[in-house]
């Protein structure tokens, strides 16, 4: 499914929030990966999967 021809503009607070989230998500993913390698558990795998999913959504601008 492609992008809309004329997408609705996002409010300024949403763009600022997304910018902050893009800044924070990569260090969180790296930290969680190191934690997963040192002390693996099911919860760590789920958290890392969620963080990678959020990073993909932010990177590809799906929201």
Secondary structure, DSSP 8 states (H G I E B T S, - for coil): ----TT-----HHHHHHHHHHHHHHHHHHHHHHHHHHHS--HHHHHHHHHHHHHHHHHHTT--
